[in-house]
């Protein structure tokens, strides 16, 4: 099984704003309230990624 990873695809300066799962292509958006601090934005993406269940779009 291919390993899943979180990849940041949109940055606001040095703050990550949008991430994607490299396995299932699910997008994760950082809430506006977390964009004020880089550490809050990183934690938001990490939590969303860790808690999601991959569903491959090409799976039957």
Order of alpha helices (4+ residues) and beta strands (2+ residues): beta-beta-beta-alpha
